[in-house]
Amino acid sequence: MSSINSAIAAYANTARAATPQPEAIAPTASPFSRGPQSFGELVQSGAEAAFNTGLAAEAVSRQAVNGKAELAEVVTAVANAEVTLQTVVSIRDRVVGAYQDIMRMPI
């Protein structure tokens, strides 16, 4: 699990380095709630939202271990994290496919 978090952190750091002045995004903000933004900002905010969903699931799981959370809360948080991960993987696969299509185009 820590390798996934490390990979997400590395992608987030790279996105921050590529953006001259990134804006702070509230954890509850939707990536689409702000006005027009660049593609890089859209990807960054989506990645941060996905990362925050995973962190929320981990936090609820820790609370359950300590006896401070209901089982239904844990199941809901983990299901949300799973759906978010499936979405991220699907988007990644589409981006890789698009890149491969571009690379096959004749010059």
Residue frames as a rotation matrix with the C-alpha (Angstrom) as fourth column:
MET 1
0.571 0.821 0.000 0.00
0.821 -0.571 0.000 0.00
0.000 0.000 -1.000 0.00
SER 2
0.418 -0.463 -0.781 2.86
0.183 -0.799 0.572 2.38
-0.890 -0.382 -0.250 0.74
SER 3
-0.653 -0.659 0.374 4.28
0.490 0.008 0.872 1.87
-0.577 0.752 0.317 -2.76
ILE 4
-0.004 0.741 0.672 0.96
0.958 -0.190 0.215 3.07
0.287 0.644 -0.709 -4.21
ASN 5
0.823 0.293 -0.487 1.05
0.477 -0.822 0.312 6.12
-0.309 -0.489 -0.816 -1.95
SER 6
-0.077 -0.935 -0.346 4.66
0.251 -0.354 0.901 6.75
-0.965 -0.018 0.262 -2.96
ALA 7
-0.604 -0.098 0.791 3.75
0.787 0.085 0.611 6.57
-0.127 0.992 0.026 -6.65
ILE 8
0.458 0.838 0.296 0.82
0.843 -0.515 0.153 8.94
0.281 0.180 -0.943 -6.18
ALA 9
0.661 -0.278 -0.697 3.02
0.305 -0.749 0.589 11.33
-0.685 -0.602 -0.410 -4.22
ALA 10
-0.455 -0.880 0.138 5.67
0.452 -0.095 0.887 11.21
-0.767 0.466 0.441 -6.96
TYR 11
-0.313 0.430 0.847 3.08
0.908 -0.124 0.399 12.02
0.277 0.894 -0.352 -9.65
ALA 12
0.755 0.625 -0.199 1.67
0.655 -0.702 0.278 14.84
0.034 -0.340 -0.940 -7.50
ASN 13
0.271 -0.749 -0.605 5.18
0.287 -0.537 0.793 16.28
-0.919 -0.389 0.070 -6.95
THR 14
-0.646 -0.499 0.578 5.87
0.664 0.005 0.748 16.15
-0.376 0.867 0.328 -10.67
ALA 15
0.127 0.790 0.600 2.60
0.903 -0.343 0.261 17.90
0.412 0.509 -0.756 -11.43
ARG 16
0.799 0.137 -0.585 3.37
0.463 -0.761 0.454 20.58
-0.384 -0.634 -0.672 -8.85
ALA 17
-0.178 -0.954 -0.243 6.82
0.374 -0.294 0.880 21.13
-0.910 0.066 0.409 -10.33
ALA 18
-0.599 -0.020 0.801 5.33
0.801 -0.009 0.599 21.55
-0.005 1.000 0.022 -13.81
THR 19
0.450 0.827 0.338 2.78
0.755 -0.554 0.351 24.12
0.478 0.097 -0.873 -12.64
PRO 20
-0.343 -0.683 0.645 4.23
0.239 -0.727 -0.643 27.59
0.909 -0.066 0.412 -11.89
GLN 21
-0.857 0.110 0.503 1.84
-0.495 -0.443 -0.747 28.50
0.141 -0.890 0.434 -9.05
PRO 22
-0.547 0.691 -0.472 -0.61
0.392 0.710 0.586 25.78
0.740 0.136 -0.659 -8.09
GLU 23
-0.173 0.608 0.775 -3.68
-0.745 -0.595 0.301 26.68
0.644 -0.525 0.556 -6.07
ALA 24
-0.936 -0.060 0.347 -4.50
-0.306 0.624 -0.719 24.91
-0.173 -0.779 -0.603 -2.83
ILE 25
-0.334 0.842 -0.424 -7.45
-0.410 0.276 0.869 22.58
0.849 0.464 0.253 -3.27
ALA 26
-0.200 0.362 0.910 -9.75
-0.967 0.076 -0.243 21.77
-0.157 -0.929 0.335 -0.38
PRO 27
-0.932 -0.225 0.284 -10.12
-0.210 0.974 0.084 18.01
-0.295 0.019 -0.955 0.21
THR 28
-0.239 0.925 0.296 -13.89
0.389 0.370 -0.844 18.25
-0.890 -0.086 -0.448 -0.28
ALA 29
0.017 0.230 -0.973 -13.66
-0.668 -0.722 -0.182 20.27
-0.744 0.653 0.142 -3.51
SER 30
0.657 0.239 0.715 -14.58
0.364 0.730 -0.579 18.58
-0.660 0.641 0.392 -6.74
PRO 31
-0.453 -0.874 0.177 -11.99
0.579 -0.137 0.804 18.78
-0.679 0.466 0.568 -9.52
PHE 32
-0.498 0.336 0.800 -14.72
0.781 -0.226 0.582 20.31
0.376 0.914 -0.150 -11.67
SER 33
0.353 0.730 -0.585 -16.10
0.913 -0.404 0.047 22.85
-0.202 -0.551 -0.809 -9.17
ARG 34
-0.200 -0.478 -0.855 -13.75
0.228 -0.872 0.434 25.65
-0.953 -0.108 0.284 -10.17
GLY 35
0.615 0.393 -0.683 -13.88
-0.468 -0.515 -0.718 27.66
-0.634 0.761 -0.133 -13.39
PRO 36
0.929 -0.286 -0.236 -11.90
-0.106 0.405 -0.908 26.91
0.355 0.869 0.346 -16.55
GLN 37
0.493 -0.815 0.304 -8.53
-0.492 0.027 0.870 25.37
-0.718 -0.579 -0.388 -15.87
SER 38
-0.087 -0.616 -0.783 -5.67
-0.989 0.147 -0.005 23.92
0.119 0.774 -0.622 -17.85
PHE 39
0.561 0.254 -0.788 -5.43
-0.342 0.938 0.059 20.22
0.754 0.237 0.613 -18.61
GLY 40
-0.424 -0.824 -0.377 -2.52
0.130 0.356 -0.925 19.90
0.896 -0.441 -0.044 -16.18
GLU 41
-0.746 0.218 0.629 -4.55
-0.652 -0.430 -0.625 21.47
0.135 -0.876 0.463 -13.38
LEU 42
0.343 0.928 -0.143 -7.48
-0.896 0.369 0.248 19.17
0.283 0.042 0.958 -14.17
VAL 43
0.324 -0.313 -0.893 -5.26
0.018 0.946 -0.325 16.09
0.946 0.089 0.311 -13.99
GLN 44
-0.736 -0.673 0.079 -3.59
-0.023 -0.093 -0.995 17.33
0.677 -0.734 0.053 -10.81
SER 45
-0.470 0.617 0.631 -6.86
-0.882 -0.364 -0.301 18.10
0.044 -0.698 0.715 -9.04
GLY 46
0.557 0.666 -0.496 -8.29
-0.659 0.718 0.224 14.73
0.506 0.202 0.839 -10.10
ALA 47
-0.025 -0.668 -0.744 -5.22
0.190 0.727 -0.659 12.92
0.982 -0.158 0.108 -8.79
GLU 48
-0.860 -0.281 0.426 -5.38
-0.310 -0.376 -0.873 14.84
0.405 -0.883 0.236 -5.52
ALA 49
0.015 0.947 0.322 -9.08
-0.992 -0.028 0.126 14.02
0.129 -0.321 0.938 -5.13
ALA 50
0.576 0.138 -0.805 -8.36
-0.243 0.970 -0.007 10.32
0.780 0.200 0.593 -5.75
PHE 51
-0.465 -0.832 -0.305 -5.48
0.177 0.250 -0.952 10.40
0.868 -0.496 0.031 -3.27
ASN 52
-0.703 0.250 0.665 -7.66
-0.677 -0.521 -0.520 12.11
0.217 -0.816 0.536 -0.65
THR 53
0.432 0.881 -0.192 -10.33
-0.796 0.473 0.377 9.43
0.423 -0.010 0.906 -1.11
GLY 54
0.265 -0.440 -0.858 -7.74
0.196 0.896 -0.399 6.75
0.944 -0.062 0.323 -0.34
LEU 55
-0.791 -0.574 0.212 -6.54
-0.038 -0.301 -0.953 8.68
0.611 -0.762 0.216 2.71
ALA 56
-0.236 0.800 0.551 -10.12
-0.943 -0.326 0.069 8.99
0.234 -0.503 0.832 3.96
ALA 57
0.630 0.454 -0.631 -10.64
-0.371 0.889 0.270 5.23
0.683 0.064 0.728 3.63
GLU 58
-0.204 -0.793 -0.575 -7.44
0.368 0.482 -0.795 4.57
0.907 -0.374 0.193 5.57
ALA 59
-0.786 -0.071 0.614 -8.48
-0.444 -0.625 -0.642 7.02
0.429 -0.777 0.460 8.29
VAL 60
0.240 0.944 0.225 -11.89
-0.925 0.152 0.348 5.37
0.295 -0.292 0.910 8.71
SER 61
0.492 -0.129 -0.861 -10.23
0.026 0.991 -0.133 1.95
0.870 0.043 0.490 8.81
ARG 62
-0.633 -0.770 -0.081 -7.89
0.173 -0.039 -0.984 3.14
0.755 -0.637 0.158 11.57
GLN 63
-0.499 0.534 0.682 -10.85
-0.829 -0.522 -0.198 4.51
0.251 -0.665 0.704 13.49
ALA 64
0.559 0.735 -0.384 -12.63
-0.612 0.678 0.407 1.16
0.559 0.008 0.829 13.19
VAL 65
0.007 -0.646 -0.764 -9.58
0.310 0.727 -0.612 -0.67
0.951 -0.233 0.205 14.55
ASN 66
-0.913 -0.364 0.184 -9.68
-0.012 -0.426 -0.905 1.69
0.408 -0.828 0.384 17.54
GLY 67
-0.509 0.793 -0.335 -13.43
0.860 0.451 -0.239 1.06
-0.038 -0.410 -0.911 17.96
LYS 68
-0.532 0.250 -0.809 -14.43
0.130 -0.920 -0.370 4.59
-0.837 -0.302 0.457 16.97
ALA 69
-0.580 0.344 -0.738 -16.16
-0.805 -0.381 0.455 3.89
-0.125 0.858 0.498 13.64
GLU 70
0.324 0.802 0.502 -19.10
-0.526 0.594 -0.608 1.80
-0.786 -0.067 0.614 12.50
LEU 71
-0.351 -0.409 0.842 -18.64
0.360 0.771 0.525 -1.11
-0.864 0.488 -0.123 10.11
ALA 72
0.554 0.642 0.530 -20.96
0.754 -0.117 -0.646 0.55
-0.354 0.757 -0.549 7.59
GLU 73
0.824 -0.319 -0.469 -18.70
-0.348 -0.937 0.026 3.63
-0.448 0.142 -0.883 7.52
VAL 74
-0.192 -0.954 0.228 -15.67
-0.378 0.287 0.880 1.45
-0.905 0.083 -0.416 6.81
VAL 75
-0.157 0.207 0.966 -17.42
0.707 0.706 -0.036 -0.47
-0.689 0.677 -0.258 4.04
THR 76
0.845 0.529 0.080 -18.62
0.450 -0.621 -0.641 2.76
-0.290 0.577 -0.763 2.43
ALA 77
0.576 -0.696 -0.427 -15.19
-0.570 -0.718 0.400 4.42
-0.585 0.013 -0.811 2.61
VAL 78
-0.395 -0.746 0.536 -13.42
-0.113 0.619 0.777 1.35
-0.912 0.247 -0.329 1.21
ALA 79
0.169 0.539 0.825 -16.00
0.820 0.388 -0.421 1.01
-0.547 0.747 -0.377 -1.58
ASN 80
0.945 0.141 -0.296 -15.50
0.002 -0.906 -0.424 4.67
-0.328 0.400 -0.856 -2.50
ALA 81
0.127 -0.979 -0.162 -11.74
-0.647 -0.205 0.735 4.16
-0.752 0.011 -0.659 -2.57
GLU 82
-0.341 -0.218 0.914 -12.14
0.352 0.872 0.339 1.05
-0.871 0.438 -0.221 -4.73
VAL 83
0.616 0.632 0.471 -14.37
0.700 -0.165 -0.694 2.84
-0.361 0.757 -0.544 -7.25
THR 84
0.805 -0.385 -0.451 -11.93
-0.413 -0.910 0.038 5.76
-0.425 0.155 -0.892 -7.35
LEU 85
-0.219 -0.936 0.275 -9.00
-0.395 0.343 0.852 3.39
-0.892 0.078 -0.445 -7.97
GLN 86
-0.077 0.269 0.960 -10.90
0.719 0.682 -0.134 1.62
-0.691 0.680 -0.246 -10.75
THR 87
0.901 0.434 -0.024 -11.64
0.320 -0.700 -0.638 4.99
-0.294 0.567 -0.770 -12.34
VAL 88
0.452 -0.820 -0.351 -8.01
-0.645 -0.573 0.506 6.07
-0.616 -0.002 -0.788 -12.14
VAL 89
-0.398 -0.601 0.693 -6.84
0.027 0.748 0.663 2.79
-0.917 0.283 -0.282 -13.68
SER 90
0.320 0.610 0.725 -9.41
0.795 0.244 -0.555 3.11
-0.515 0.754 -0.407 -16.47
ILE 91
0.946 -0.017 -0.324 -8.31
-0.136 -0.928 -0.347 6.67
-0.294 0.372 -0.880 -17.24
ARG 92
0.049 -0.999 0.005 -4.66
-0.578 -0.025 0.815 5.59
-0.814 -0.043 -0.579 -17.20
ASP 93
-0.259 -0.100 0.961 -5.41
0.483 0.848 0.218 2.77
-0.837 0.520 -0.171 -19.64
ARG 94
0.723 0.589 0.361 -7.20
0.620 -0.323 -0.715 5.19
-0.304 0.741 -0.599 -21.99
VAL 95
0.740 -0.525 -0.420 -4.30
-0.510 -0.845 0.159 7.66
-0.438 0.096 -0.894 -21.85
VAL 96
-0.273 -0.866 0.418 -1.77
-0.292 0.489 0.822 4.91
-0.916 0.102 -0.387 -22.58
GLY 97
0.049 0.383 0.922 -3.94
0.753 0.593 -0.286 3.68
-0.657 0.708 -0.259 -25.45
ALA 98
0.949 0.303 -0.087 -4.18
0.194 -0.779 -0.597 7.19
-0.249 0.549 -0.798 -26.89
TYR 99
0.336 -0.909 -0.247 -0.41
-0.669 -0.415 0.617 7.61
-0.663 -0.042 -0.747 -26.60
GLN 100
-0.370 -0.460 0.807 0.16
0.170 0.821 0.546 4.30
-0.913 0.339 -0.226 -28.39
ASP 101
0.502 0.619 0.604 -2.22
0.747 0.042 -0.663 5.36
-0.436 0.784 -0.442 -31.16
ILE 102
0.895 -0.220 -0.387 -0.32
-0.306 -0.936 -0.176 8.62
-0.323 0.276 -0.905 -31.59
MET 103
-0.041 -0.991 0.130 3.00
-0.562 0.131 0.817 6.78
-0.826 -0.040 -0.562 -31.72
ARG 104
-0.216 0.015 0.976 1.66
0.543 0.833 0.108 4.48
-0.811 0.554 -0.188 -34.49
MET 105
0.799 0.559 -0.223 0.67
0.154 -0.548 -0.822 7.41
-0.582 0.622 -0.524 -36.68
PRO 106
0.227 -0.738 0.636 2.82
0.974 0.174 -0.146 7.82
-0.003 0.653 0.758 -39.78
ILE 107
-0.068 -0.371 -0.926 4.89
0.382 -0.867 0.319 10.96
-0.922 -0.332 0.200 -39.99
